[in-house]
Amino acid sequence: NAGVTQTPKFRVLKTGQSMTLLCAQDMNHEYMYWYRQDPGMGLRLIHYSVGEGTTAKGEVPDGYNVSRLKKQNFLLGLESAAPSQTSVYFCASSTRDYHYEQYFGPGTRLTVT
Amino acid sequence: AQSVTQPDIHITVSEGASLELRCNYSYGATPYLFWYVQSPGQGLQLLLKYFSGDTLVQGIKGFEAEFKRSQSSFNLRKPSVHWSDAAEYFCAVAPNQAGTALIFGKGTTLSVSS
């Protein structure tokens, strides 16, 4: 039981490049989330999903897109990366009944130059 | 708007000394309350949670937290700190609504001196 995994662990992009971060969970959780963590800012919610094929915006959604084609996977896309998107990205998942009890992945450190 | 405040950005405690990390929240009703810990280079791990009932909750690694409604606080405590407790600690609030996510404080970094 791997829990929540994230791919890749590290990535460096040039401004304007695109990439996709992959989150996978094997706990059969209905809800999944993407957060970004910046120094002194705590974690801020980017997008979340309450089920396969359903996504919703969080606190800081601009510049990101997401997809949840399969229950176990939640993808975060950056179409045209900007230096302001340099951050550590965390994926989390939870059950529907206890959606507030979230399990986090190890994070992806993204640098945009 | 709902918010979580952790007044202390950085705290240093001697090994073996007691610890208290402060957390205050702003929310109309009693929310669900959480403390998470993040070790360097790691993801977040849930330490403890409060939903209702006994206002003193026990968590993993010897931590406890007390919910005080009158002060809108949920402070984290440990009677004797170990060097391995050095990490960043986040308080979080979950509004009691389906489909909404956690609201995190900005975190408190704990250093442990020998």
Chai-1 contact restraints between the chains, C-beta under 6 A:
chainA,res_idxA,chainB,res_idxB,connection_type,confidence,min_distance_angstrom,max_distance_angstrom,comment,restraint_id
A,Y33,B,A101,contact,1.0,0.0,6.0,A-B,restraint_1
A,G40,B,K106,contact,1.0,0.0,6.0,A-B,restraint_2
A,G42,B,F104,contact,1.0,0.0,6.0,A-B,restraint_3
A,G42,B,G105,contact,1.0,0.0,6.0,A-B,restraint_4
A,G42,B,K106,contact,1.0,0.0,6.0,A-B,restraint_5
A,G42,B,G107,contact,1.0,0.0,6.0,A-B,restraint_6
A,L43,B,F104,contact,1.0,0.0,6.0,A-B,restraint_7
A,L45,B,A101,contact,1.0,0.0,6.0,A-B,restraint_8
A,Y48,B,A101,contact,1.0,0.0,6.0,A-B,restraint_9
A,V50,B,G99,contact,1.0,0.0,6.0,A-B,restraint_10
A,Y100,B,Y32,contact,1.0,0.0,6.0,A-B,restraint_11
A,Y100,B,A94,contact,1.0,0.0,6.0,A-B,restraint_12
A,F104,B,G43,contact,1.0,0.0,6.0,A-B,restraint_13
A,F104,B,L44,contact,1.0,0.0,6.0,A-B,restraint_14
A,G105,B,G43,contact,1.0,0.0,6.0,A-B,restraint_15
A,P106,B,G43,contact,1.0,0.0,6.0,A-B,restraint_16
A,G107,B,G43,contact,1.0,0.0,6.0,A-B,restraint_17
